[in-house]
Amino acid sequence: MTLAPESADGRETGGILLGRGPLPDGLIVIEQAGDAGAEAIRRPNFFLRDRAHAESLALSAWKERQAVWVGDWHTHPVGGPHPSHRDLRTYAGLLAAAELEFLVFVSIIVVPDVIDGWRTPQLHPWLLDGQQST
């Protein structure tokens, strides 16, 4: 993940995930990971993507290849690879928003490698559905 090393400055970063799914066999294909966008809010324990930028990426992906928003990725410069309580509340809100039509939501938490740091970030995928507790 080439965007994750931005967190070497100690602040979270992230973006949307675009692709397809869930397919009939349950597979979710991620075709693109968006960047944070110029207006993103980045703090040591908080990230809020640039919404207008994310919407632009999603619209382009739909027009070009009918890809849709399937989830988000973000870094945890400190702490572990598990979604935080704030993350889980956010995902629950997205899953509950009928207009978004999420059946499941993919979250990838990216952390620095224990030895190589942000040179070899470690990706930890999470698949959440409406049954997840916050």
Backbone as CSV, one residue per row, in Angstrom:
resi,resn,N_x,N_y,N_z,CA_x,CA_y,CA_z,C_x,C_y,C_z
1,MET,0.861,-1.169,0.000,0.000,0.000,0.000,0.902,1.224,0.000
2,THR,0.966,1.899,-1.118,1.885,3.024,-1.288,1.443,4.290,-0.558
3,LEU,0.185,4.401,-0.187,-0.303,5.606,0.478,-0.088,5.587,1.994
4,ALA,0.007,4.399,2.576,0.101,4.259,4.029,1.315,4.940,4.650
5,PRO,2.488,4.963,3.996,3.649,5.602,4.632,3.474,7.078,4.956
6,GLU,2.419,7.711,4.470,2.131,9.088,4.895,1.990,9.157,6.413
7,SER,1.637,8.029,7.034,1.465,7.995,8.490,2.776,7.980,9.244
8,ALA,3.899,8.013,8.539,5.193,8.131,9.221,5.265,9.436,9.998
9,ASP,4.384,10.391,9.666,4.340,11.656,10.407,3.562,11.528,11.719
10,GLY,3.065,10.294,12.024,2.357,10.061,13.281,0.863,10.284,13.219
11,ARG,0.343,10.653,12.034,-1.100,10.897,11.893,-1.725,9.843,10.989
12,GLU,-2.983,9.490,11.267,-3.712,8.545,10.436,-3.953,9.130,9.047
13,THR,-4.073,8.245,8.087,-4.512,8.602,6.740,-5.375,7.459,6.235
14,GLY,-5.984,7.627,5.089,-6.834,6.571,4.566,-7.561,7.000,3.317
15,GLY,-8.590,6.257,2.972,-9.381,6.551,1.786,-10.449,5.496,1.572
16,ILE,-11.174,5.641,0.480,-12.226,4.680,0.174,-11.655,3.514,-0.628
17,LEU,-12.383,2.395,-0.586,-12.069,1.212,-1.382,-13.167,1.055,-2.419
18,LEU,-12.766,0.872,-3.665,-13.711,0.752,-4.773,-13.537,-0.597,-5.444
19,GLY,-14.634,-1.189,-5.842,-14.563,-2.490,-6.492,-15.935,-3.076,-6.748
20,ARG,-16.065,-4.379,-6.492,-17.306,-5.104,-6.755,-17.623,-6.054,-5.604
21,GLY,-18.916,-6.239,-5.391,-19.310,-7.260,-4.436,-20.222,-6.723,-3.344
22,PRO,-20.696,-7.653,-2.570,-20.340,-9.061,-2.649,-20.950,-9.727,-3.885
23,LEU,-20.150,-10.556,-4.533,-20.575,-11.331,-5.690,-21.408,-12.513,-5.203
24,PRO,-22.068,-13.242,-6.111,-22.908,-14.360,-5.672,-22.191,-15.367,-4.772
25,ASP,-20.887,-15.528,-4.964,-20.130,-16.465,-4.117,-19.619,-15.814,-2.830
26,GLY,-19.994,-14.538,-2.595,-19.586,-13.820,-1.396,-18.289,-13.049,-1.545
27,LEU,-17.598,-13.230,-2.650,-16.319,-12.564,-2.877,-16.511,-11.061,-3.058
28,ILE,-15.590,-10.304,-2.486,-15.544,-8.861,-2.694,-14.200,-8.560,-3.340
29,VAL,-14.239,-7.896,-4.481,-13.034,-7.572,-5.229,-12.736,-6.087,-5.046
30,ILE,-11.560,-5.784,-4.542,-11.132,-4.399,-4.390,-10.234,-4.063,-5.569
31,GLU,-10.648,-3.066,-6.340,-9.915,-2.674,-7.540,-9.094,-1.408,-7.352
32,GLN,-9.465,-0.597,-6.363,-8.795,0.691,-6.187,-8.905,1.131,-4.740
33,ALA,-7.800,1.660,-4.223,-7.791,2.308,-2.911,-7.547,3.783,-3.144
34,GLY,-8.505,4.597,-2.732,-8.373,6.035,-2.914,-7.468,6.656,-1.869
35,ASP,-6.983,7.849,-2.172,-6.187,8.593,-1.216,-7.101,9.440,-0.324
36,ALA,-6.510,10.097,0.643,-7.277,10.847,1.635,-7.975,12.075,1.064
37,GLY,-7.358,12.732,0.101,-7.895,13.971,-0.439,-7.328,15.173,0.298
38,ALA,-7.292,16.299,-0.373,-6.649,17.508,0.155,-7.308,18.061,1.423
39,GLU,-8.601,17.846,1.584,-9.319,18.405,2.736,-9.523,17.392,3.858
40,ALA,-8.816,16.269,3.828,-8.939,15.253,4.880,-8.435,15.804,6.214
41,ILE,-8.999,15.281,7.288,-8.545,15.615,8.633,-7.728,14.431,9.127
42,ARG,-6.466,14.701,9.472,-5.538,13.659,9.904,-4.993,13.997,11.282
43,ARG,-5.243,13.105,12.229,-4.729,13.272,13.592,-4.098,11.955,14.036
44,PRO,-3.381,11.942,15.157,-2.745,10.696,15.593,-3.717,9.539,15.832
45,ASN,-4.938,9.831,16.241,-5.892,8.756,16.509,-7.251,8.997,15.842
46,PHE,-7.226,9.716,14.725,-8.482,10.040,14.041,-8.191,10.378,12.587
47,PHE,-9.080,9.924,11.719,-8.980,10.249,10.306,-10.392,10.476,9.763
48,LEU,-10.551,11.542,9.002,-11.808,11.795,8.300,-11.459,12.148,6.861
49,ARG,-11.891,11.291,5.949,-11.546,11.499,4.539,-12.195,12.771,4.009
50,ASP,-11.653,13.284,2.936,-12.197,14.416,2.193,-13.404,13.875,1.426
51,ARG,-14.596,14.196,1.901,-15.818,13.604,1.337,-16.012,13.944,-0.138
52,ALA,-15.790,15.187,-0.519,-15.962,15.577,-1.924,-14.986,14.810,-2.815
53,HIS,-13.769,14.637,-2.351,-12.768,13.878,-3.100,-13.198,12.415,-3.242
54,ALA,-13.660,11.822,-2.143,-14.115,10.425,-2.177,-15.290,10.262,-3.137
55,GLU,-16.227,11.200,-3.106,-17.375,11.122,-4.014,-16.932,11.230,-5.467
56,SER,-15.948,12.074,-5.739,-15.416,12.208,-7.095,-14.751,10.914,-7.559
57,LEU,-13.959,10.287,-6.672,-13.337,9.009,-7.009,-14.387,7.943,-7.295
58,ALA,-15.420,7.895,-6.465,-16.474,6.892,-6.644,-17.237,7.112,-7.945
59,LEU,-17.538,8.354,-8.270,-18.249,8.650,-9.512,-17.408,8.254,-10.725
60,SER,-16.132,8.569,-10.703,-15.243,8.193,-11.812,-15.145,6.683,-11.954
61,ALA,-15.021,5.978,-10.828,-14.929,4.511,-10.874,-16.204,3.902,-11.444
62,TRP,-17.350,4.480,-11.093,-18.611,3.974,-11.627,-18.688,4.213,-13.136
63,LYS,-18.371,5.417,-13.564,-18.449,5.755,-14.984,-17.473,4.937,-15.826
64,GLU,-16.268,4.704,-15.303,-15.228,4.012,-16.062,-15.413,2.502,-16.112
65,ARG,-15.866,1.895,-14.997,-15.911,0.428,-14.957,-17.010,-0.148,-14.067
66,GLN,-17.980,0.667,-13.706,-19.091,0.267,-12.850,-18.630,-0.289,-11.498
67,ALA,-17.514,0.236,-10.996,-17.042,-0.121,-9.658,-17.791,0.734,-8.636
68,VAL,-17.987,0.176,-7.457,-18.727,0.864,-6.399,-17.891,0.929,-5.119
69,TRP,-18.340,1.748,-4.193,-17.710,1.885,-2.890,-17.992,0.615,-2.098
70,VAL,-16.958,-0.108,-1.724,-17.127,-1.340,-0.955,-16.580,-1.221,0.468
71,GLY,-15.856,-0.139,0.750,-15.320,0.017,2.090,-14.318,1.142,2.190
72,ASP,-13.564,1.114,3.268,-12.561,2.133,3.573,-11.272,1.461,4.040
73,TRP,-10.193,2.196,3.929,-8.937,1.791,4.551,-8.427,2.983,5.341
74,HIS,-7.719,2.711,6.406,-7.023,3.778,7.117,-5.917,3.182,7.977
75,THR,-5.001,4.041,8.358,-3.861,3.611,9.152,-4.111,3.799,10.640
76,HIS,-3.394,3.018,11.406,-3.298,3.199,12.853,-1.809,3.344,13.175
77,PRO,-1.283,4.573,13.190,0.135,4.759,13.500,0.495,4.289,14.911
78,VAL,-0.477,4.367,15.814,-0.314,3.838,17.169,-1.491,2.918,17.445
79,GLY,-1.293,1.972,18.300,-2.358,1.020,18.589,-2.301,-0.156,17.635
80,GLY,-3.253,-1.017,17.759,-3.231,-2.258,17.004,-4.021,-2.228,15.719
81,PRO,-4.111,-3.390,15.074,-4.767,-3.501,13.781,-6.276,-3.735,13.852
82,HIS,-6.851,-3.609,15.033,-8.295,-3.818,15.180,-9.041,-2.497,15.025
83,PRO,-10.253,-2.546,14.468,-11.058,-1.314,14.412,-11.318,-0.789,15.825
84,SER,-11.193,0.511,15.986,-11.477,1.141,17.278,-12.990,1.198,17.492
85,HIS,-13.384,1.578,18.698,-14.818,1.756,18.964,-15.389,2.822,18.036
86,ARG,-14.635,3.901,17.797,-15.073,4.956,16.876,-15.232,4.386,15.468
87,ASP,-14.257,3.569,15.031,-14.348,2.932,13.716,-15.628,2.103,13.616
88,LEU,-15.881,1.282,14.627,-17.059,0.402,14.598,-18.361,1.198,14.567
89,ARG,-18.409,2.310,15.299,-19.609,3.168,15.259,-19.806,3.744,13.858
90,THR,-18.711,4.173,13.234,-18.786,4.719,11.875,-19.299,3.661,10.910
91,TYR,-18.727,2.458,10.981,-19.140,1.382,10.073,-20.602,1.012,10.296
92,ALA,-21.034,0.975,11.545,-22.435,0.655,11.836,-23.359,1.697,11.222
93,GLY,-22.965,2.965,11.288,-23.769,4.025,10.682,-23.846,3.890,9.175
94,LEU,-22.737,3.540,8.547,-22.737,3.351,7.092,-23.594,2.159,6.693
95,LEU,-23.500,1.067,7.451,-24.308,-0.118,7.147,-25.799,0.149,7.357
96,ALA,-26.123,1.012,8.299,-27.525,1.316,8.601,-28.137,2.319,7.626
97,ALA,-27.308,3.041,6.880,-27.807,4.058,5.950,-28.382,3.376,4.707
98,ALA,-29.694,3.279,4.640,-30.354,2.552,3.555,-29.954,3.055,2.175
99,GLU,-29.743,4.362,2.044,-29.411,4.924,0.732,-28.053,4.458,0.222
100,LEU,-27.178,3.994,1.113,-25.863,3.510,0.691,-25.904,2.056,0.210
101,GLU,-26.907,1.322,0.619,-27.149,-0.051,0.152,-25.999,-1.012,0.420
102,PHE,-25.276,-0.824,1.537,-24.219,-1.766,1.907,-24.842,-3.034,2.482
103,LEU,-24.439,-4.185,1.949,-24.769,-5.464,2.574,-23.683,-5.813,3.584
104,VAL,-22.457,-5.524,3.206,-21.282,-5.682,4.065,-20.372,-4.487,3.812
105,PHE,-19.433,-4.292,4.713,-18.499,-3.175,4.575,-17.098,-3.708,4.837
106,VAL,-16.183,-3.430,3.916,-14.794,-3.853,4.054,-14.006,-2.732,4.724
107,SER,-13.256,-3.084,5.738,-12.350,-2.149,6.384,-10.958,-2.770,6.360
108,ILE,-9.987,-1.991,5.931,-8.600,-2.447,6.013,-7.865,-1.478,6.934
109,ILE,-7.379,-2.025,8.034,-6.585,-1.253,8.972,-5.118,-1.535,8.639
110,VAL,-4.365,-0.475,8.415,-2.960,-0.607,8.023,-2.089,-0.120,9.179
111,VAL,-1.141,-0.964,9.563,-0.233,-0.627,10.660,1.213,-0.792,10.188
112,PRO,2.149,-0.113,10.864,3.546,-0.291,10.483,4.041,-1.674,10.876
113,ASP,4.943,-2.217,10.093,5.573,-3.488,10.413,6.435,-3.311,11.666
114,VAL,6.493,-4.336,12.489,7.247,-4.274,13.743,8.722,-3.961,13.488
115,ILE,9.279,-4.480,12.414,10.702,-4.285,12.134,10.934,-3.162,11.123
116,ASP,10.219,-3.192,10.005,10.468,-2.248,8.913,9.602,-0.994,8.947
117,GLY,8.728,-0.876,9.917,7.888,0.312,10.015,7.009,0.503,8.789
118,TRP,6.912,1.726,8.317,6.033,2.052,7.204,6.614,1.648,5.847
119,ARG,7.860,1.160,5.818,8.416,0.660,4.546,7.679,-0.594,4.081
120,THR,7.202,-1.380,5.021,6.429,-2.580,4.687,5.175,-2.625,5.570
121,PRO,4.213,-1.753,5.274,3.004,-1.703,6.101,2.251,-3.030,6.049
122,GLN,1.591,-3.336,7.147,0.829,-4.576,7.275,-0.670,-4.275,7.155
123,LEU,-1.342,-4.988,6.261,-2.766,-4.780,6.007,-3.588,-5.820,6.771
124,HIS,-4.598,-5.339,7.466,-5.475,-6.208,8.248,-6.923,-5.961,7.813
125,PRO,-7.470,-6.875,6.994,-8.838,-6.679,6.498,-9.896,-7.121,7.505
126,TRP,-10.987,-6.395,7.507,-12.143,-6.705,8.348,-13.382,-6.625,7.475
127,LEU,-14.261,-7.594,7.623,-15.527,-7.589,6.897,-16.636,-7.444,7.925
128,LEU,-17.404,-6.371,7.794,-18.444,-6.077,8.779,-19.803,-6.148,8.098
129,ASP,-20.784,-6.621,8.857,-22.151,-6.619,8.349,-23.043,-5.967,9.401
130,GLY,-24.308,-5.886,9.115,-25.234,-5.216,10.017,-25.348,-5.842,11.381
131,GLN,-24.775,-7.021,11.573,-24.861,-7.710,12.857,-23.722,-7.346,13.792
132,GLN,-22.746,-6.549,13.331,-21.601,-6.194,14.167,-22.064,-5.332,15.337
133,SER,-21.496,-5.571,16.488,-21.823,-4.719,17.643,-20.813,-3.588,17.721
134,THR,-21.222,-2.479,18.316,-20.332,-1.317,18.427,-19.760,-1.196,19.811
